[in-house]
Amino acid sequence: MIELIEGLPESVVGLEGVGEITAEDYEKVAMPAIERVREGREKVRLLYVLGERFEKYTAGAMWDDTKLGLSHPFSWEKIAVVTDEGSMRAMLKGFGWLVPGEVKLYSVAELEDAKAWVSA
């Protein structure tokens, strides 16, 4: 599932992956949260945490994640991805340049730094 991270500035959408993430999580939680922020501003900032509670993506969720990153290509200002998951880090390093906007990768121990960067 995807949970919203509270306590961030209005321009920042905070998402945390918990357990298994499905396409339905993107459709019911992530995309509506991002659309709410997009309504009031030109650019959106995203904090995406795949920490200790994250287990895996379903195939549909991986596709929706890709669509989310490439949707509204000029709407992304900053994206902070927080994870220690090796395959996720490798994928972001290899393909992060495809995502519009500025993307930074953080370890779970650097969560507070990620929040500060994406909020600034």
Order of alpha helices (4+ residues) and beta strands (2+ residues): beta-beta-beta-alpha-beta-beta-alpha-beta-alpha-beta-alpha
